Every structure is written in structure tokens, then in C-alpha cells.
Amino acid sequence: MGGLAYLRRRLPDGFRRSVAEFEPNFVWMGAGGALCFAFYYVVWTDWFPQSYESGPLRGIGGLLSVGLALATRWPAAWRRWLDLYAYITLLYVFPFFFSYMLLRNEGAPVWVMSAFAAGFLMVLLVDPWNWIVVQLSGSALAVLAYLLSVSDPVWPALQLRELLLFVFLTFMGSLFNIRAESLRREKSRALLLMGARMAHEIRTPLAGIQIGLAGLGRALECGQSAEELAQLKSRINAQARHARTILDMLLLNANREYRERDPQSFRVFHFREIVARTLATYPFVSAQERRLLGVQGEFDFLVHGQRELLLGVLYNLIKNALYAVQRSARGNTAGAVLIREEPGDAAEGAQTDRRPLVVVRDQGIGIAPEDLPCIFDQFFTTKSERDGIGVGLWNTRRILHEHGCDIQCRSAPGRGTEFLLRFPVL
């Protein structure tokens, strides 16, 4: 009973997820199905005649496919029936139609291959449990229809090699489907982790604002001087800027459409503006953490891009560097994280111009050699789930590539890490 209850719950939920996933493609799927039903009617009737062909059966399949193609235009009152309609369409188009045609054509090789292909395609559309139910139901209905329509049924004798091929196709399709389900779960997990991280990051500045407002209220009651009130106001504003900066960093990591949505925000400016703004606005948790960061160079070169994006790049690199330093024995060393400008290599096709080079160096724990090739991969991280979800460096490289820049990492365990940012010559 427990297994049946599980299936009654699992099957509708799994099919609803499949419908939700493929609904944006219903137009192309339905149009393709209708076109194939019409096209192959001509193929199997005129070009390569089969012993049995049916226009009405293909017509029903084509009409069901057209209804699926028009699903996005259904009235709102009809939408509640979409799951059921998709289920019926899937059952008819794949297992019923192809199994029935296989039986009516007495197991002809072309219909064996067609039935196998239909089963494989259906595996890609629904989860394994629904595939089993739909395949068995559709095949059973096809057998029943065959028995009712033929007085002297002839059962095709499928060879063992054909059955093994079908098992292989369905097994591989199930693996792909399971992989898609795993990806969905990973996405949900990543969203939950990002929400938890955002809550953790924003908690400190919000607590600071709350404390500042309480202090301001006490100061007003006690009639403190205007200078003291201004200091309290300044502290509250600093905590508010801290919170906004954290939110900007998180949104930069999540947003993939800055350039496409706002191309006019790309400007030409000196990189020193980014460095100065970083030092002024980075949300250091203490004065001691601020002393860990040092700067060398004038950074007096031009870049073409968006300030907020490049600011997010430095934020991410500094955040990672501070995390690595604080986990090492050099956690209290002033200048353990250093942003410096170095002479770059010669620009392509130029004799004198050199590409500006910015190096973000930390004296932290370093990166293991086996992890180094993966650090720019999406969702790869060596941190705990509380400290990161693996999108910072992936997003950093993406932003730099949009600006025509390269990023390279050099690191060794116990010897720290360097990120080299090469900018194009303007």
C-alpha cells in the first residue's frame, strides 16, 4: 500500500514538472509532430509503401499535436486541463500509435526502429516512472485495438538483438532524464544556498543600523550636540552603504544580462576610479581587516566598460583573498592582500603599447593543484556551503571577458594566490 501511495503522489508530480519544463517548447514540439504525421503519411504511402497505413490515425495524432502547439493561446479556463491533455497526447503519439502500426505491419523492420525511436524520445520527455506507466498503457491499448481490428492477428517475432537494443536505448534515455532531474535539484539547492548566504551577509549591517537608530533615539532624548548627532547619522549611513554594497555584489553574481539590457552604461574611464571606489566602499568588517589590504600603483590607464561590473570584479577577488588570508597564519599581517599594477606584455600588433596588468595577490592558504583548473567553473567551490556557492570567480571571468580582458590564476598550497587581470589597450 505504501508503494502505491508513493506512485499516486509521485506520478502526477513528476509529469507536472515535465510539462512545466517543456511548456515553453510546446509550439515547436506540436508543430513538429503535426508536420511529421503529414510528411510520413506521404513517405509510407507513395515513396516506400507499407502493408498498412492509416490516414485517420495520423490525422488524430496531427490534431493532438496542433492542440499542443496552441497551448500557449488556450483560454485561462482551459489551462487546468493542460496536464491531462499533454498526457493523452503523449500516450497516443508515442506508445499507442507506433505500437499499433508495428503490429499492423507485422513487425516490419522500419516500424521496429520507429517504435524504438518513439520510446527513446518519450524517455527524454518524462521521468522514468511516468515513462513506464505511459509506455505500458499505450502499448496495451495498441494491442487491444489490434485485436479488435484484425480477425486473424499475426504477432511479430522480435529478435533478441532488437529487444537488447530497445533496452539499451531506454536505459540511456533514463540516464539522461535522471541527469536532468539532478540538475533541477542542484539549481534548487543553489538558490537556497544563495538565499541563506544573502541573509547571513546582510544580517550584520542591518544589526548595525538597528543599533545606530537606538543610539540616535537616546541621543535625541538626552539632547546631545549636533556634532554627536551627525556622527551617529554618519555611522548609520555607513551601515546602509555596507548593506547596499553587499546586495550589489550578490546581484552582480546573479545577473547575467547587464550588457544586453544596458549597453549605454559602458563608458571610458580611468581604472584608478575603480580602485579608489573599492577602497572607499568595500564592506570591511573591522579596521583590522582593512589593514590587510594594500595598494601599489597609479592605475592610470583607461578602460571601456561598466563601473559597477568592474567594481564587482574587485569585490569578489578581495573577498576571496581576505577569506584565504584569514584562514592562514598570516591573518593579522598588514598588506597580506595586495592590489598592484605591473608592466603588462606587449599588445598584439603594437611595438610600444603594453596591455595594462593588475595583480591581486594574497598570502593565504593557496589552491591545491587539482582544484586550480576548476576554479572558474560555475558552482565549483572549495569553501563551505555557508561561505560560498561557486559563482563568484565564474561571474568574474565572464564580466572580464565582456570587457575584452583576460584573467589568469597562479597559486600553490601555502604560498598564496595571484590573479592577473590583463586589460586591452585603449
C-alpha positions in Angstrom: 0.0 0.0 0.0 2.9 2.3 0.8 4.4 1.8 -2.7 1.0 2.5 -4.4 0.5 5.7 -2.3 4.0 6.8 -3.3 3.3 6.2 -7.0 -0.1 8.0 -6.8 1.8 11.0 -5.5 5.0 10.7 -7.5 3.5 10.2 -11.0 1.3 13.4 -11.1 4.1 15.5 -9.6 6.7 14.1 -12.0 4.5 14.7 -15.0 3.6 18.2 -13.9 7.3 19.0 -13.7 7.9 17.6 -17.1 5.0 19.7 -18.6 6.3 22.8 -16.8 9.8 22.2 -18.2 8.8 21.7 -21.8 5.8 24.0 -22.0 7.9 26.9 -23.5 8.7 24.5 -26.4 5.2 23.2 -26.9 4.8 25.4 -30.0 7.8 23.7 -31.8 7.1 20.2 -30.4 3.4 20.4 -31.5 4.2 21.9 -34.9 6.9 19.3 -35.5 4.6 16.5 -34.5 1.8 17.7 -36.9 4.3 18.1 -39.7 5.8 14.6 -39.2 2.4 12.9 -39.2 1.6 14.5 -42.5 5.0 14.1 -44.1 5.4 10.4 -43.2 1.9 9.6 -44.4 3.2 10.6 -47.9 6.5 8.8 -47.3 4.9 5.4 -46.3 2.1 5.7 -48.8 3.8 7.0 -52.0 7.5 6.7 -51.7 8.0 3.5 -49.7 4.6 1.8 -49.4 3.9 -0.2 -46.3 1.5 -3.1 -46.0 -0.7 -0.9 -43.7 -1.1 2.8 -43.4 -3.9 4.9 -41.9 -4.7 8.5 -42.7 -7.4 8.8 -39.9 -4.9 7.6 -37.2 -2.3 10.1 -38.4 -5.0 12.8 -38.6 -5.8 12.2 -34.9 -2.1 12.5 -34.0 -1.7 15.6 -36.0 -4.7 17.3 -34.4 -3.5 16.4 -30.9 -0.1 17.9 -31.9 -1.7 21.1 -33.2 -3.6 21.5 -29.9 -0.3 21.2 -28.1 1.3 23.8 -30.3 -1.6 26.2 -29.5 -1.4 25.5 -25.7 0.1 29.0 -25.0 -3.1 30.5 -26.5 -5.6 28.5 -24.6 -8.1 30.4 -22.5 -7.3 30.6 -18.9 -10.2 28.4 -18.0 -8.7 25.6 -20.2 -5.3 25.7 -18.7 -6.2 23.5 -15.8 -6.6 20.6 -18.3 -3.2 21.1 -19.9 -1.5 18.3 -17.9 -4.2 15.8 -18.8 -4.2 16.9 -22.5 -0.4 16.6 -22.7 -0.6 13.1 -21.0 -3.2 11.9 -23.6 -1.2 13.4 -26.5 2.0 11.7 -25.3 0.3 8.4 -24.8 -1.3 8.4 -28.2 1.5 9.9 -30.3 4.3 7.6 -29.0 3.4 4.2 -27.5 -0.1 3.7 -28.9 0.4 4.9 -32.5 3.8 3.3 -33.1 3.0 0.0 -31.3 -0.3 -0.3 -33.2 1.5 0.4 -36.6 4.2 -2.1 -35.6 1.5 -4.8 -35.1 -0.5 -3.9 -38.2 2.7 -4.0 -40.3 3.6 -7.4 -38.8 6.8 -6.3 -37.3 8.4 -4.7 -40.3 12.0 -3.5 -39.6 11.2 0.1 -40.3 8.4 0.0 -37.7 10.5 -1.7 -35.2 13.1 1.1 -35.5 10.3 3.7 -35.4 8.8 2.2 -32.2 12.3 2.1 -30.6 12.9 5.8 -31.5 9.5 6.7 -30.1 10.2 5.0 -26.9 13.6 6.8 -26.6 12.1 10.2 -27.3 9.4 9.7 -24.7 12.1 8.8 -22.1 13.6 12.2 -22.7 10.3 13.9 -22.1 9.1 12.4 -18.8 10.6 10.8 -15.7 11.2 7.0 -15.6 8.1 6.2 -13.6 5.8 8.0 -15.9 7.6 6.5 -18.9 6.9 3.0 -17.6 3.2 3.8 -17.0 2.6 5.6 -20.3 4.6 3.0 -22.3 2.7 0.1 -20.8 -0.7 1.8 -21.1 -0.2 2.9 -24.6 1.2 -0.5 -25.7 -1.7 -2.3 -24.0 -4.3 -0.1 -25.8 -2.5 -0.7 -29.1 -2.7 -4.5 -28.6 -6.4 -4.2 -27.7 -7.1 -2.0 -30.8 -5.2 -4.5 -32.9 -7.2 -7.5 -31.6 -10.5 -5.6 -32.3 -9.5 -4.5 -35.8 -8.0 -7.8 -37.1 -9.8 -11.1 -37.4 -6.6 -13.2 -37.7 -3.9 -11.5 -35.7 -0.2 -12.1 -36.6 2.2 -11.5 -33.7 5.6 -10.2 -34.8 8.6 -12.2 -33.6 11.1 -9.6 -32.4 14.7 -10.8 -32.3 16.7 -10.8 -29.1 19.1 -8.3 -30.6 16.3 -5.9 -31.2 15.0 -6.3 -27.7 18.5 -5.7 -26.4 18.8 -2.5 -28.5 15.5 -1.3 -27.1 16.7 -1.9 -23.5 19.9 0.0 -24.3 18.1 3.0 -25.7 15.6 3.2 -22.9 18.4 2.8 -20.3 20.5 5.5 -21.8 17.5 7.8 -22.1 16.7 7.2 -18.4 20.2 8.2 -17.5 19.8 11.5 -19.4 16.4 12.1 -17.7 17.9 11.3 -14.3 20.7 13.7 -15.0 18.2 16.5 -15.9 16.4 15.8 -12.6 19.7 16.1 -10.7 20.4 19.4 -12.4 17.0 20.7 -11.3 17.7 19.7 -7.8 21.2 21.3 -7.9 19.6 24.5 -9.1 17.1 24.5 -6.3 19.9 23.8 -3.8 21.9 26.7 -5.2 19.0 29.1 -4.9 18.5 28.0 -1.3 22.2 28.4 -0.5 22.3 31.8 -2.2 19.3 32.9 -0.1 20.9 31.7 3.1 24.2 33.4 2.2 22.4 36.7 1.4 20.6 36.5 4.8 23.9 35.8 6.5 25.7 38.6 4.7 23.0 41.3 5.3 22.4 40.5 8.9 25.5 42.4 10.2 24.8 45.8 8.6 21.1 45.6 9.5 22.1 45.0 13.1 24.4 48.0 12.9 21.6 50.2 11.5 19.3 49.0 14.3 21.9 49.8 17.0 22.6 53.2 15.4 18.9 54.1 15.3 18.6 53.1 19.0 21.6 55.3 19.8 20.2 58.1 17.8 17.0 57.9 19.8 18.8 58.0 23.1 20.9 60.9 21.9 17.8 62.9 20.9 16.3 62.2 24.4 19.4 63.4 26.1 19.8 66.5 24.0 23.3 65.7 22.7 25.1 68.2 20.5 24.7 68.5 16.8 28.2 67.1 16.2 27.4 63.9 18.1 24.2 63.5 16.2 26.0 64.0 12.9 28.5 61.2 13.9 25.6 58.8 14.7 24.0 59.7 11.4 27.2 59.1 9.6 27.6 55.6 11.2 24.0 54.7 10.2 24.6 55.8 6.6 27.9 53.8 6.5 26.0 50.7 7.6 23.3 51.3 5.0 26.0 51.7 2.3 27.5 48.5 3.6 24.2 46.6 3.2 23.7 48.1 -0.3 27.2 47.1 -1.4 26.6 43.5 -0.3 23.3 43.4 -2.2 25.1 44.8 -5.3 27.7 42.2 -5.1 25.2 39.4 -4.8 23.1 40.8 -7.6 26.2 41.1 -9.8 26.8 37.4 -9.3 23.3 36.5 -10.1 22.6 38.9 -13.1 23.8 37.7 -16.5 22.2 40.4 -18.7 23.9 43.7 -17.7 25.4 44.4 -21.1 22.5 43.2 -23.1 19.9 45.2 -21.1 22.0 48.4 -20.6 24.7 48.8 -23.3 24.7 52.6 -22.8 26.2 52.1 -19.3 29.6 51.2 -20.8 31.9 54.2 -20.6 35.6 55.1 -20.9 37.2 56.0 -17.6 40.5 55.5 -15.6 40.9 52.3 -13.7 42.1 54.3 -10.7 38.4 55.3 -10.2 37.5 51.7 -9.6 40.4 51.2 -7.1 39.5 54.3 -5.2 35.8 53.5 -5.0 36.7 49.9 -3.9 38.8 51.2 -1.0 36.1 53.7 -0.1 33.1 51.4 -0.2 34.2 47.8 0.4 32.4 46.4 3.4 35.3 45.6 5.7 34.1 44.1 8.9 36.7 45.8 11.0 39.6 48.2 10.9 41.9 45.3 11.3 40.5 43.6 8.2 41.0 47.0 6.4 44.7 46.9 7.2 45.1 43.6 5.5 44.5 45.3 2.1 47.3 47.2 0.4 47.6 49.0 -2.9 50.6 49.7 -5.2 50.5 51.6 -8.4 48.8 54.6 -10.1 46.4 52.5 -12.2 46.3 55.5 -14.6 45.1 53.6 -17.6 41.8 53.8 -19.5 39.2 51.0 -19.6 35.9 50.8 -21.5 33.2 49.2 -19.5 30.7 49.5 -16.7 31.9 50.7 -13.4 29.6 48.6 -11.3 30.6 45.4 -13.1 34.4 46.1 -12.7 33.7 47.1 -9.1 32.1 43.7 -8.5 35.1 42.0 -10.0 37.4 43.6 -7.4 35.0 43.0 -4.7 34.9 39.3 -5.5 38.7 39.0 -5.7 39.2 40.9 -2.5 36.6 38.9 -0.7 38.2 35.6 -1.7 41.7 36.9 -0.9 40.6 38.0 2.6 39.0 34.7 3.2 42.2 32.8 2.2 44.4 35.1 4.3 42.2 34.8 7.4 42.4 31.0 7.2 46.2 31.1 7.1 48.8 32.0 9.6 49.1 35.5 8.1 45.6 36.6 9.1 46.9 39.6 11.0 49.6 40.7 8.6 49.1 44.2 7.2 49.2 44.1 3.4 48.6 40.4 3.2 46.3 41.2 0.3 47.8 43.5 -2.3 46.4 45.1 -5.4 49.2 46.2 -7.6 49.9 47.4 -11.1 52.6 45.8 -13.1 54.1 46.3 -16.6 52.0 44.2 -19.0 53.0 42.3 -22.1 53.1 43.9 -25.5 49.7 44.4 -27.1 49.1 42.4 -30.3 50.4 44.2 -33.3 52.0 47.0 -31.3 55.6 47.8 -30.7 55.4 50.0 -27.7 52.0 49.8 -26.2 51.6 47.3 -23.3 48.4 45.8 -22.0 47.7 47.1 -18.5 48.2 44.4 -15.9 46.6 44.4 -12.5 47.6 41.7 -10.0 45.5 40.8 -6.9 47.9 38.9 -4.6 47.2 37.3 -1.3 49.4 35.4 1.2 46.7 32.9 2.0 46.5 29.2 2.1 46.7 28.8 -1.7 44.9 26.5 -4.0 45.5 22.8 -4.5 46.9 21.8 -7.9 44.0 19.5 -8.6 41.5 22.4 -7.9 43.3 25.1 -9.9 41.9 24.2 -13.3 38.3 24.2 -12.0 38.2 27.5 -10.0 36.4 29.4 -12.8 33.8 26.7 -13.3 30.2 27.5 -12.3 29.2 26.1 -8.9 32.8 24.9 -8.1 34.0 26.0 -4.7 36.4 24.8 -2.1 34.6 26.8 0.6 31.9 25.5 2.9 28.2 25.9 1.8 27.9 28.8 4.3 30.8 30.7 2.8 30.2 30.3 -0.9 28.3 28.5 -3.7 30.9 28.8 -6.5 29.6 31.6 -8.7 32.0 34.4 -7.8 35.0 33.6 -9.9 32.8 32.2 -12.7 31.0 35.5 -12.8 34.3 37.5 -12.5 35.7 35.8 -15.6 32.5 36.3 -17.5 32.5 40.0 -16.7 36.1 40.5 -17.7 35.6 38.7 -21.0 32.8 41.0 -21.8 35.2 43.9 -21.2 37.8 42.3 -23.5 40.0 41.3 -20.5 41.8 38.1 -19.6 42.2 36.6 -16.1 44.7 34.1 -15.0 45.4 32.4 -11.7 48.7 31.3 -10.2 48.7 29.6 -6.9 50.4 26.9 -4.7 49.4 25.5 -1.3 50.9 27.5 1.5 52.4 30.1 -0.9 49.4 32.3 -1.6 47.4 33.1 -4.8 47.8 35.7 -7.6 45.0 36.7 -10.0 46.4 38.5 -13.1 44.0 40.8 -14.9 45.1 41.9 -18.4 43.1 44.8 -19.9 43.0 45.9 -23.6 45.0 48.9 -24.7 42.8 51.9 -25.5 
